[in-house]
Amino acid sequence: MSSKKVLRRKSIRKRIRKTIHGTVECPRLSVFRSNKQIYAQLIDDIAGTTIVAASSRELKDVKAKKAEIAGMVGKAIAEKATAAGISKVMFDRGGYLYHGRVKSLADAAREGGLKF
């Protein structure tokens, strides 16, 4: 990966984080995407704690495309959030473009009952 790409993502991430802050009532849904896995977590920025987390690593022996696995992670984070009593979140795409795996995770989280 070129350093230009990494620096571009970091600057976009800083710009997004200037406006998005999670609280206990409305936590931040943060997405991290690596080449093989995708991770999502609900973060309370005031206390600096992770409330709920889900990842594709929890889905063992699942043979599917990466976008489909991201949808499964979105449903899992929505289920865990509703169990914790959270229905409204702020979506933080983490500097990634809103398409592909990030979009499928967000759509599945919306279908699961999260509002953002």
N, CA, C and O atoms as a Tinker XYZ file with bonds, in Angstrom:
   464  protein
     1  N      0.853000   -1.169000    0.000000    73     2
     2  CA     0.000000    0.000000    0.000000    64     1     3
     3  C      0.898000    1.230000    0.000000    63     2     4     5
     4  O      1.863000    1.306000    0.760000    81     3
     5  N      0.579000    2.168000   -0.839000    73     3     6
     6  CA     1.411000    3.355000   -0.933000    64     5     7
     7  C      1.177000    4.276000    0.258000    63     6     8     9
     8  O      0.118000    4.250000    0.885000    81     7
     9  N      2.171000    5.079000    0.553000    73     7    10
    10  CA     2.034000    5.984000    1.685000    64     9    11
    11  C      1.036000    7.094000    1.386000    63    10    12    13
    12  O      0.432000    7.647000    2.304000    81    11
    13  N      0.855000    7.429000    0.097000    73    11    14
    14  CA    -0.139000    8.430000   -0.273000    64    13    15
    15  C     -1.539000    7.988000    0.145000    63    14    16    17
    16  O     -2.330000    8.777000    0.663000    81    15
    17  N     -1.821000    6.731000   -0.090000    73    15    18
    18  CA    -3.144000    6.186000    0.229000    64    17    19
    19  C     -3.396000    6.213000    1.731000    63    18    20    21
    20  O     -4.489000    6.556000    2.182000    81    19
    21  N     -2.383000    5.850000    2.492000    73    19    22
    22  CA    -2.510000    5.823000    3.946000    64    21    23
    23  C     -2.692000    7.238000    4.491000    63    22    24    25
    24  O     -3.538000    7.469000    5.354000    81    23
    25  N     -1.902000    8.181000    3.990000    73    23    26
    26  CA    -2.013000    9.564000    4.442000    64    25    27
    27  C     -3.365000   10.163000    4.080000    63    26    28    29
    28  O     -3.936000   10.922000    4.863000    81    27
    29  N     -3.881000    9.831000    2.903000    73    27    30
    30  CA    -5.187000   10.329000    2.482000    64    29    31
    31  C     -6.274000    9.827000    3.422000    63    30    32    33
    32  O     -7.146000   10.595000    3.829000    81    31
    33  N     -6.227000    8.544000    3.768000    73    31    34
    34  CA    -7.228000    7.978000    4.669000    64    33    35
    35  C     -7.136000    8.608000    6.053000    63    34    36    37
    36  O     -8.160000    8.869000    6.685000    81    35
    37  N     -5.918000    8.854000    6.527000    73    35    38
    38  CA    -5.747000    9.476000    7.839000    64    37    39
    39  C     -6.315000   10.883000    7.874000    63    38    40    41
    40  O     -6.934000   11.277000    8.862000    81    39
    41  N     -6.112000   11.646000    6.805000    73    39    42
    42  CA    -6.642000   13.011000    6.790000    64    41    43
    43  C     -8.160000   13.009000    6.709000    63    42    44    45
    44  O     -8.812000   13.841000    7.340000    81    43
    45  N     -8.731000   12.090000    5.945000    73    43    46
    46  CA   -10.187000   11.973000    5.875000    64    45    47
    47  C    -10.735000   11.567000    7.234000    63    46    48    49
    48  O    -11.766000   12.079000    7.671000    81    47
    49  N    -10.046000   10.646000    7.904000    73    47    50
    50  CA   -10.477000   10.167000    9.219000    64    49    51
    51  C    -10.476000   11.302000   10.245000    63    50    52    53
    52  O    -11.397000   11.407000   11.055000    81    51
    53  N     -9.448000   12.150000   10.213000    73    51    54
    54  CA    -9.398000   13.307000   11.115000    64    53    55
    55  C    -10.559000   14.250000   10.857000    63    54    56    57
    56  O    -11.175000   14.759000   11.793000    81    55
    57  N    -10.855000   14.481000    9.585000    73    55    58
    58  CA   -11.930000   15.393000    9.219000    64    57    59
    59  C    -13.283000   14.854000    9.688000    63    58    60    61
    60  O    -14.131000   15.623000   10.139000    81    59
    61  N    -13.487000   13.563000    9.587000    73    59    62
    62  CA   -14.739000   12.945000   10.043000    64    61    63
    63  C    -14.855000   13.037000   11.560000    63    62    64    65
    64  O    -15.925000   13.346000   12.085000    81    63
    65  N    -13.754000   12.768000   12.265000    73    63    66
    66  CA   -13.783000   12.737000   13.729000    64    65    67
    67  C    -13.946000   14.109000   14.362000    63    66    68    69
    68  O    -14.271000   14.202000   15.545000    81    67
    69  N    -13.725000   15.187000   13.594000    73    67    70
    70  CA   -13.957000   16.523000   14.124000    64    69    71
    71  C    -15.427000   16.742000   14.443000    63    70    72    73
    72  O    -15.763000   17.477000   15.372000    81    71
    73  N    -16.306000   16.102000   13.672000    73    71    74
    74  CA   -17.741000   16.345000   13.827000    64    73    75
    75  C    -18.470000   15.215000   14.546000    63    74    76    77
    76  O    -19.560000   15.436000   15.074000    81    75
    77  N    -17.904000   14.020000   14.580000    73    75    78
    78  CA   -18.603000   12.866000   15.156000    64    77    79
    79  C    -18.017000   12.526000   16.519000    63    78    80    81
    80  O    -16.830000   12.224000   16.640000    81    79
    81  N    -18.870000   12.578000   17.549000    73    79    82
    82  CA   -18.479000   12.205000   18.907000    64    81    83
    83  C    -19.580000   11.321000   19.483000    63    82    84    85
    84  O    -20.759000   11.664000   19.400000    81    83
    85  N    -19.205000   10.202000   20.059000    73    83    86
    86  CA   -20.182000    9.295000   20.627000    64    85    87
    87  C    -20.428000    9.562000   22.095000    63    86    88    89
    88  O    -19.525000    9.957000   22.832000    81    87
    89  N    -21.672000    9.339000   22.514000    73    87    90
    90  CA   -22.045000    9.459000   23.917000    64    89    91
    91  C    -22.677000    8.141000   24.354000    63    90    92    93
    92  O    -22.763000    7.200000   23.566000    81    91
    93  N    -23.109000    8.075000   25.588000    73    91    94
    94  CA   -23.744000    6.851000   26.073000    64    93    95
    95  C    -25.083000    6.635000   25.370000    63    94    96    97
    96  O    -25.420000    5.507000   25.012000    81    95
    97  N    -25.850000    7.717000   25.171000    73    95    98
    98  CA   -27.159000    7.602000   24.523000    64    97    99
    99  C    -27.022000    7.345000   23.023000    63    98   100   101
   100  O    -27.814000    6.603000   22.443000    81    99
   101  N    -26.019000    7.959000   22.397000    73    99   102
   102  CA   -25.820000    7.842000   20.955000    64   101   103
   103  C    -24.337000    7.582000   20.684000    63   102   104   105
   104  O    -23.595000    8.512000   20.368000    81   103
   105  N    -23.899000    6.322000   20.806000    73   103   106
   106  CA   -22.482000    6.031000   20.622000    64   105   107
   107  C    -22.064000    6.100000   19.148000    63   106   108   109
   108  O    -22.898000    6.173000   18.246000    81   107
   109  N    -20.766000    6.075000   18.943000    73   107   110
   110  CA   -20.201000    6.119000   17.600000    64   109   111
   111  C    -19.986000    4.700000   17.109000    63   110   112   113
   112  O    -19.335000    3.900000   17.781000    81   111
   113  N    -20.535000    4.379000   15.932000    73   111   114
   114  CA   -20.337000    3.072000   15.308000    64   113   115
   115  C    -19.110000    3.174000   14.417000    63   114   116   117
   116  O    -19.187000    3.689000   13.301000    81   115
   117  N    -17.988000    2.689000   14.906000    73   115   118
   118  CA   -16.716000    2.789000   14.206000    64   117   119
   119  C    -16.460000    1.511000   13.413000    63   118   120   121
   120  O    -16.665000    0.405000   13.913000    81   119
   121  N    -16.009000    1.680000   12.168000    73   119   122
   122  CA   -15.740000    0.549000   11.285000    64   121   123
   123  C    -14.261000    0.533000   10.938000    63   122   124   125
   124  O    -13.692000    1.559000   10.567000    81   123
   125  N    -13.638000   -0.640000   11.059000    73   123   126
   126  CA   -12.269000   -0.839000   10.591000    64   125   127
   127  C    -12.282000   -2.010000    9.631000    63   126   128   129
   128  O    -12.878000   -3.054000    9.896000    81   127
   129  N    -11.613000   -1.811000    8.512000    73   127   130
   130  CA   -11.599000   -2.822000    7.459000    64   129   131
   131  C    -10.151000   -3.135000    7.125000    63   130   132   133
   132  O     -9.378000   -2.243000    6.773000    81   131
   133  N     -9.789000   -4.407000    7.237000    73   131   134
   134  CA    -8.473000   -4.842000    6.792000    64   133   135
   135  C     -8.663000   -5.633000    5.503000    63   134   136   137
   136  O     -9.778000   -5.719000    4.988000    81   135
   137  N     -7.598000   -6.203000    4.984000    73   135   138
   138  CA    -7.734000   -6.948000    3.732000    64   137   139
   139  C     -8.583000   -8.202000    3.895000    63   138   140   141
   140  O     -9.291000   -8.598000    2.970000    81   139
   141  N     -8.517000   -8.825000    5.064000    73   139   142
   142  CA    -9.246000  -10.075000    5.266000    64   141   143
   143  C    -10.451000   -9.943000    6.181000    63   142   144   145
   144  O    -11.434000  -10.660000    5.995000    81   143
   145  N    -10.407000   -9.059000    7.155000    73   143   146
   146  CA   -11.448000   -8.976000    8.190000    64   145   147
   147  C    -12.122000   -7.614000    8.179000    63   146   148   149
   148  O    -11.644000   -6.671000    7.548000    81   147
   149  N    -13.252000   -7.528000    8.893000    73   147   150
   150  CA   -13.919000   -6.253000    9.127000    64   149   151
   151  C    -14.397000   -6.232000   10.574000    63   150   152   153
   152  O    -14.897000   -7.232000   11.089000    81   151
   153  N    -14.238000   -5.087000   11.217000    73   151   154
   154  CA   -14.553000   -4.939000   12.631000    64   153   155
   155  C    -15.492000   -3.754000   12.809000    63   154   156   157
   156  O    -15.385000   -2.760000   12.091000    81   155
   157  N    -16.403000   -3.856000   13.758000    73   155   158
   158  CA   -17.300000   -2.749000   14.092000    64   157   159
   159  C    -17.427000   -2.684000   15.609000    63   158   160   161
   160  O    -17.495000   -3.712000   16.283000    81   159
   161  N    -17.459000   -1.457000   16.137000    73   159   162
   162  CA   -17.628000   -1.305000   17.577000    64   161   163
   163  C    -18.379000   -0.026000   17.881000    63   162   164   165
   164  O    -18.262000    0.970000   17.168000    81   163
   165  N    -19.153000   -0.073000   18.957000    73   163   166
   166  CA   -19.862000    1.101000   19.448000    64   165   167
   167  C    -19.034000    1.706000   20.567000    63   166   168   169
   168  O    -18.711000    1.035000   21.547000    81   167
   169  N    -18.689000    2.989000   20.415000    73   167   170
   170  CA   -17.744000    3.632000   21.315000    64   169   171
   171  C    -18.389000    4.831000   21.986000    63   170   172   173
   172  O    -19.032000    5.652000   21.333000    81   171
   173  N    -18.212000    4.923000   23.294000    73   171   174
   174  CA   -18.581000    6.107000   24.062000    64   173   175
   175  C    -17.321000    6.954000   24.188000    63   174   176   177
   176  O    -16.426000    6.620000   24.964000    81   175
   177  N    -17.242000    8.052000   23.429000    73   175   178
   178  CA   -16.038000    8.872000   23.408000    64   177   179
   179  C    -15.842000    9.679000   24.686000    63   178   180   181
   180  O    -14.713000   10.042000   25.015000    81   179
   181  N    -16.900000    9.960000   25.398000    73   179   182
   182  CA   -16.771000   10.740000   26.630000    64   181   183
   183  C    -16.035000    9.921000   27.695000    63   182   184   185
   184  O    -15.108000   10.414000   28.337000    81   183
   185  N    -16.459000    8.668000   27.873000    73   183   186
   186  CA   -15.797000    7.800000   28.844000    64   185   187
   187  C    -14.584000    7.097000   28.250000    63   186   188   189
   188  O    -13.732000    6.597000   28.985000    81   187
   189  N    -14.503000    7.057000   26.926000    73   187   190
   190  CA   -13.388000    6.390000   26.270000    64   189   191
   191  C    -13.469000    4.880000   26.345000    63   190   192   193
   192  O    -12.448000    4.204000   26.474000    81   191
   193  N    -14.697000    4.339000   26.264000    73   191   194
   194  CA   -14.880000    2.895000   26.378000    64   193   195
   195  C    -15.634000    2.339000   25.177000    63   194   196   197
   196  O    -16.393000    3.046000   24.514000    81   195
   197  N    -15.409000    1.073000   24.920000    73   195   198
   198  CA   -16.148000    0.354000   23.893000    64   197   199
   199  C    -17.335000   -0.319000   24.563000    63   198   200   201
   200  O    -17.174000   -1.084000   25.515000    81   199
   201  N    -18.523000   -0.029000   24.060000    73   199   202
   202  CA   -19.737000   -0.591000   24.648000    64   201   203
   203  C    -19.992000   -1.985000   24.096000    63   202   204   205
   204  O    -20.191000   -2.932000   24.857000    81   203
   205  N    -19.988000   -2.112000   22.771000    73   203   206
   206  CA   -20.277000   -3.369000   22.093000    64   205   207
   207  C    -19.331000   -3.492000   20.909000    63   206   208   209
   208  O    -19.002000   -2.489000   20.276000    81   207
   209  N    -18.889000   -4.712000   20.599000    73   207   210
   210  CA   -18.018000   -4.930000   19.444000    64   209   211
   211  C    -18.422000   -6.203000   18.716000    63   210   212   213
   212  O    -18.921000   -7.147000   19.328000    81   211
   213  N    -18.205000   -6.220000   17.410000    73   211   214
   214  CA   -18.439000   -7.408000   16.590000    64   213   215
   215  C    -17.414000   -7.414000   15.467000    63   214   216   217
   216  O    -16.973000   -6.359000   15.011000    81   215
   217  N    -17.039000   -8.604000   15.025000    73   215   218
   218  CA   -16.071000   -8.695000   13.938000    64   217   219
   219  C    -16.319000   -9.942000   13.109000    63   218   220   221
   220  O    -17.074000  -10.831000   13.502000    81   219
   221  N    -15.680000   -9.991000   11.975000    73   219   222
   222  CA   -15.806000  -11.148000   11.111000    64   221   223
   223  C    -15.013000  -12.331000   11.667000    63   222   224   225
   224  O    -15.199000  -13.462000   11.220000    81   223
   225  N    -14.150000  -12.086000   12.618000    73   223   226
   226  CA   -13.399000  -13.179000   13.234000    64   225   227
   227  C    -14.292000  -14.046000   14.117000    63   226   228   229
   228  O    -13.968000  -15.204000   14.381000    81   227
   229  N    -15.418000  -13.490000   14.575000    73   227   230
   230  CA   -16.363000  -14.260000   15.382000    64   229   231
   231  C    -17.112000  -15.277000   14.532000    63   230   232   233
   232  O    -17.600000  -16.283000   15.048000    81   231
   233  N    -17.205000  -15.016000   13.230000    73   231   234
   234  CA   -17.902000  -15.907000   12.312000    64   233   235
   235  C    -16.917000  -16.951000   11.810000    63   234   236   237
   236  O    -16.225000  -16.727000   10.817000    81   235
   237  N    -16.851000  -18.059000   12.470000    73   235   238
   238  CA   -15.899000  -19.093000   12.107000    64   237   239
   239  C    -16.483000  -20.006000   11.035000    63   238   240   241
   240  O    -17.677000  -20.309000   11.040000    81   239
   241  N    -15.637000  -20.430000   10.133000    73   239   242
   242  CA   -15.983000  -21.378000    9.067000    64   241   243
   243  C    -17.155000  -20.908000    8.215000    63   242   244   245
   244  O    -18.012000  -21.709000    7.843000    81   243
   245  N    -17.199000  -19.629000    7.908000    73   243   246
   246  CA   -18.238000  -19.100000    7.027000    64   245   247
   247  C    -17.611000  -18.891000    5.660000    63   246   248   249
   248  O    -16.638000  -18.150000    5.525000    81   247
   249  N    -18.163000  -19.540000    4.649000    73   247   250
   250  CA   -17.675000  -19.389000    3.288000    64   249   251
   251  C    -18.632000  -18.468000    2.549000    63   250   252   253
   252  O    -19.712000  -18.885000    2.132000    81   251
   253  N    -18.230000  -17.218000    2.392000    73   251   254
   254  CA   -19.047000  -16.236000    1.682000    64   253   255
   255  C    -18.132000  -15.132000    1.178000    63   254   256   257
   256  O    -16.947000  -15.082000    1.509000    81   255
   257  N    -18.700000  -14.260000    0.377000    73   255   258
   258  CA   -17.930000  -13.123000   -0.119000    64   257   259
   259  C    -17.723000  -12.127000    1.018000    63   258   260   261
   260  O    -18.447000  -12.146000    2.014000    81   259
   261  N    -16.734000  -11.265000    0.858000    73   259   262
   262  CA   -16.392000  -10.317000    1.911000    64   261   263
   263  C    -17.541000   -9.362000    2.211000    63   262   264   265
   264  O    -17.770000   -9.022000    3.371000    81   263
   265  N    -18.264000   -8.927000    1.189000    73   263   266
   266  CA   -19.386000   -8.013000    1.401000    64   265   267
   267  C    -20.509000   -8.701000    2.171000    63   266   268   269
   268  O    -21.160000   -8.072000    3.006000    81   267
   269  N    -20.743000   -9.980000    1.901000    73   267   270
   270  CA   -21.775000  -10.729000    2.630000    64   269   271
   271  C    -21.374000  -10.924000    4.094000    63   270   272   273
   272  O    -22.215000  -10.838000    4.989000    81   271
   273  N    -20.099000  -11.183000    4.328000    73   271   274
   274  CA   -19.613000  -11.331000    5.697000    64   273   275
   275  C    -19.752000  -10.007000    6.443000    63   274   276   277
   276  O    -20.098000   -9.994000    7.625000    81   275
   277  N    -19.483000   -8.887000    5.756000    73   275   278
   278  CA   -19.652000   -7.572000    6.377000    64   277   279
   279  C    -21.111000   -7.347000    6.764000    63   278   280   281
   280  O    -21.387000   -6.744000    7.801000    81   279
   281  N    -22.050000   -7.825000    5.941000    73   279   282
   282  CA   -23.464000   -7.737000    6.291000    64   281   283
   283  C    -23.798000   -8.531000    7.536000    63   282   284   285
   284  O    -24.602000   -8.095000    8.360000    81   283
   285  N    -23.185000   -9.698000    7.676000    73   283   286
   286  CA   -23.395000  -10.508000    8.869000    64   285   287
   287  C    -22.868000   -9.799000   10.117000    63   286   288   289
   288  O    -23.477000   -9.875000   11.184000    81   287
   289  N    -21.744000   -9.117000    9.979000    73   287   290
   290  CA   -21.173000   -8.360000   11.098000    64   289   291
   291  C    -22.096000   -7.200000   11.457000    63   290   292   293
   292  O    -22.273000   -6.895000   12.636000    81   291
   293  N    -22.687000   -6.549000   10.451000    73   291   294
   294  CA   -23.638000   -5.465000   10.701000    64   293   295
   295  C    -24.858000   -5.945000   11.461000    63   294   296   297
   296  O    -25.337000   -5.262000   12.367000    81   295
   297  N    -25.362000   -7.112000   11.099000    73   295   298
   298  CA   -26.508000   -7.672000   11.828000    64   297   299
   299  C    -26.115000   -8.034000   13.257000    63   298   300   301
   300  O    -26.892000   -7.834000   14.191000    81   299
   301  N    -24.908000   -8.568000   13.423000    73   299   302
   302  CA   -24.437000   -8.953000   14.763000    64   301   303
   303  C    -24.286000   -7.736000   15.662000    63   302   304   305
   304  O    -24.674000   -7.781000   16.829000    81   303
   305  N    -23.724000   -6.647000   15.135000    73   303   306
   306  CA   -23.558000   -5.440000   15.958000    64   305   307
   307  C    -24.911000   -4.837000   16.303000    63   306   308   309
   308  O    -25.085000   -4.288000   17.392000    81   307
   309  N    -25.880000   -4.933000   15.381000    73   307   310
   310  CA   -27.220000   -4.410000   15.659000    64   309   311
   311  C    -27.903000   -5.225000   16.750000    63   310   312   313
   312  O    -28.563000   -4.658000   17.620000    81   311
   313  N    -27.754000   -6.539000   16.717000    73   311   314
   314  CA   -28.354000   -7.397000   17.739000    64   313   315
   315  C    -27.745000   -7.113000   19.112000    63   314   316   317
   316  O    -28.461000   -7.009000   20.108000    81   315
   317  N    -26.413000   -6.988000   19.154000    73   315   318
   318  CA   -25.747000   -6.719000   20.432000    64   317   319
   319  C    -26.116000   -5.336000   20.961000    63   318   320   321
   320  O    -26.241000   -5.145000   22.171000    81   319
   321  N    -26.292000   -4.374000   20.059000    73   319   322
   322  CA   -26.653000   -3.013000   20.481000    64   321   323
   323  C    -28.066000   -2.970000   21.042000    63   322   324   325
   324  O    -28.306000   -2.323000   22.061000    81   323
   325  N    -29.006000   -3.649000   20.391000    73   323   326
   326  CA   -30.373000   -3.647000   20.909000    64   325   327
   327  C    -30.444000   -4.389000   22.239000    63   326   328   329
   328  O    -31.247000   -4.032000   23.101000    81   327
   329  N    -29.623000   -5.409000   22.415000    73   327   330
   330  CA   -29.571000   -6.107000   23.698000    64   329   331
   331  C    -29.020000   -5.190000   24.796000    63   330   332   333
   332  O    -29.386000   -5.321000   25.964000    81   331
   333  N    -28.139000   -4.265000   24.411000    73   331   334
   334  CA   -27.585000   -3.315000   25.373000    64   333   335
   335  C    -28.467000   -2.084000   25.538000    63   334   336   337
   336  O    -28.149000   -1.198000   26.332000    81   335
   337  N    -29.571000   -2.019000   24.799000    73   335   338
   338  CA   -30.503000   -0.905000   24.935000    64   337   339
   339  C    -30.150000    0.309000   24.092000    63   338   340   341
   340  O    -30.540000    1.427000   24.428000    81   339
   341  N    -29.423000    0.109000   23.007000    73   339   342
   342  CA   -29.012000    1.207000   22.135000    64   341   343
   343  C    -29.744000    1.072000   20.808000    63   342   344   345
   344  O    -29.747000    0.007000   20.191000    81   343
   345  N    -30.374000    2.181000   20.372000    73   343   346
   346  CA   -31.069000    2.140000   19.087000    64   345   347
   347  C    -30.569000    3.203000   18.119000    63   346   348   349
   348  O    -30.752000    3.069000   16.909000    81   347
   349  N    -29.935000    4.263000   18.636000    73   347   350
   350  CA   -29.463000    5.346000   17.786000    64   349   351
   351  C    -27.948000    5.460000   17.900000    63   350   352   353
   352  O    -27.404000    5.491000   19.003000    81   351
   353  N    -27.265000    5.523000   16.748000    73   351   354
   354  CA   -25.806000    5.623000   16.723000    64   353   355
   355  C    -25.379000    6.672000   15.699000    63   354   356   357
   356  O    -26.173000    7.113000   14.869000    81   355
   357  N    -24.109000    7.059000   15.778000    73   355   358
   358  CA   -23.496000    7.917000   14.771000    64   357   359
   359  C    -22.507000    7.057000   14.006000    63   358   360   361
   360  O    -21.662000    6.403000   14.617000    81   359
   361  N    -22.593000    7.041000   12.680000    73   359   362
   362  CA   -21.773000    6.150000   11.863000    64   361   363
   363  C    -20.442000    6.811000   11.523000    63   362   364   365
   364  O    -20.403000    7.915000   10.981000    81   363
   365  N    -19.359000    6.124000   11.847000    73   363   366
   366  CA   -18.003000    6.575000   11.539000    64   365   367
   367  C    -17.387000    5.571000   10.571000    63   366   368   369
   368  O    -17.036000    4.459000   10.964000    81   367
   369  N    -17.258000    5.963000    9.316000    73   367   370
   370  CA   -16.744000    5.046000    8.303000    64   369   371
   371  C    -15.233000    4.908000    8.348000    63   370   372   373
   372  O    -14.668000    4.116000    7.594000    81   371
   373  N    -14.569000    5.653000    9.210000    73   371   374
   374  CA   -13.147000    5.485000    9.438000    64   373   375
   375  C    -12.260000    5.904000    8.285000    63   374   376   377
   376  O    -11.140000    5.406000    8.170000    81   375
   377  N    -12.718000    6.798000    7.429000    73   375   378
   378  CA   -11.917000    7.248000    6.306000    64   377   379
   379  C    -12.060000    6.399000    5.069000    63   378   380   381
   380  O    -11.482000    6.717000    4.030000    81   379
   381  N    -12.822000    5.320000    5.160000    73   379   382
   382  CA   -13.039000    4.461000    3.997000    64   381   383
   383  C    -14.177000    5.029000    3.155000    63   382   384   385
   384  O    -15.047000    5.735000    3.665000    81   383
   385  N    -14.162000    4.719000    1.872000    73   383   386
   386  CA   -15.254000    5.131000    1.009000    64   385   387
   387  C    -16.510000    4.367000    1.397000    63   386   388   389
   388  O    -16.441000    3.212000    1.818000    81   387
   389  N    -17.660000    5.022000    1.254000    73   387   390
   390  CA   -18.926000    4.398000    1.635000    64   389   391
   391  C    -19.446000    3.568000    0.457000    63   390   392   393
   392  O    -20.377000    3.971000   -0.241000    81   391
   393  N    -18.839000    2.427000    0.256000    73   391   394
   394  CA   -19.302000    1.467000   -0.731000    64   393   395
   395  C    -18.681000    0.122000   -0.400000    63   394   396   397
   396  O    -17.771000    0.038000    0.425000    81   395
   397  N    -19.162000   -0.912000   -1.031000    73   395   398
   398  CA   -18.611000   -2.239000   -0.805000    64   397   399
   399  C    -18.904000   -2.764000    0.581000    63   398   400   401
   400  O    -20.055000   -2.779000    1.016000    81   399
   401  N    -17.868000   -3.192000    1.273000    73   399   402
   402  CA   -18.033000   -3.816000    2.590000    64   401   403
   403  C    -18.548000   -2.846000    3.638000    63   402   404   405
   404  O    -19.347000   -3.228000    4.493000    81   403
   405  N    -18.103000   -1.594000    3.585000    73   403   406
   406  CA   -18.555000   -0.607000    4.567000    64   405   407
   407  C    -20.051000   -0.333000    4.390000    63   406   408   409
   408  O    -20.788000   -0.224000    5.369000    81   407
   409  N    -20.486000   -0.225000    3.145000    73   407   410
   410  CA   -21.894000    0.042000    2.873000    64   409   411
   411  C    -22.766000   -1.151000    3.259000    63   410   412   413
   412  O    -23.849000   -0.966000    3.814000    81   411
   413  N    -22.313000   -2.366000    2.977000    73   411   414
   414  CA   -23.120000   -3.532000    3.323000    64   413   415
   415  C    -23.230000   -3.697000    4.835000    63   414   416   417
   416  O    -24.272000   -4.125000    5.330000    81   415
   417  N    -22.174000   -3.365000    5.579000    73   415   418
   418  CA   -22.230000   -3.395000    7.042000    64   417   419
   419  C    -23.244000   -2.369000    7.544000    63   418   420   421
   420  O    -24.047000   -2.670000    8.427000    81   419
   421  N    -23.212000   -1.161000    6.985000    73   419   422
   422  CA   -24.136000   -0.119000    7.420000    64   421   423
   423  C    -25.581000   -0.474000    7.088000    63   422   424   425
   424  O    -26.473000   -0.263000    7.910000    81   423
   425  N    -25.820000   -1.005000    5.903000    73   423   426
   426  CA   -27.183000   -1.388000    5.520000    64   425   427
   427  C    -27.729000   -2.494000    6.412000    63   426   428   429
   428  O    -28.894000   -2.461000    6.810000    81   427
   429  N    -26.883000   -3.475000    6.725000    73   427   430
   430  CA   -27.322000   -4.565000    7.594000    64   429   431
   431  C    -27.578000   -4.068000    9.011000    63   430   432   433
   432  O    -28.492000   -4.554000    9.677000    81   431
   433  N    -26.793000   -3.116000    9.477000    73   431   434
   434  CA   -27.015000   -2.551000   10.819000    64   433   435
   435  C    -28.339000   -1.789000   10.850000    63   434   436   437
   436  O    -29.059000   -1.839000   11.847000    81   435
   437  N    -28.663000   -1.083000    9.761000    73   435   438
   438  CA   -29.946000   -0.394000    9.685000    64   437   439
   439  C    -31.108000   -1.387000    9.683000    63   438   440   441
   440  O    -32.117000   -1.179000   10.356000    81   439
   441  N    -30.951000   -2.470000    8.916000    73   439   442
   442  CA   -31.994000   -3.510000    8.894000    64   441   443
   443  C    -32.167000   -4.154000   10.265000    63   442   444   445
   444  O    -33.266000   -4.573000   10.628000    81   443
   445  N    -31.078000   -4.228000   11.020000    73   443   446
   446  CA   -31.112000   -4.820000   12.352000    64   445   447
   447  C    -31.758000   -3.941000   13.401000    63   446   448   449
   448  O    -32.002000   -4.394000   14.519000    81   447
   449  N    -32.043000   -2.674000   13.058000    73   447   450
   450  CA   -32.743000   -1.817000   13.989000    64   449   451
   451  C    -31.982000   -0.591000   14.450000    63   450   452   453
   452  O    -32.526000    0.205000   15.214000    81   451
   453  N    -30.747000   -0.409000   14.016000    73   451   454
   454  CA   -30.010000    0.789000   14.405000    64   453   455
   455  C    -30.411000    1.968000   13.513000    63   454   456   457
   456  O    -30.668000    1.801000   12.321000    81   455
   457  N    -30.458000    3.142000   14.103000    73   455   458
   458  CA   -30.828000    4.347000   13.359000    64   457   459
   459  C    -29.630000    5.281000   13.328000    63   458   460   461
   460  O    -29.065000    5.640000   14.361000    81   459
   461  N    -29.256000    5.668000   12.097000    73   459   462
   462  CA   -28.192000    6.667000   11.924000    64   461   463
   463  C    -28.325000    7.337000   10.585000    63   462   464
   464  O    -27.524000    8.209000   10.249000    81   463
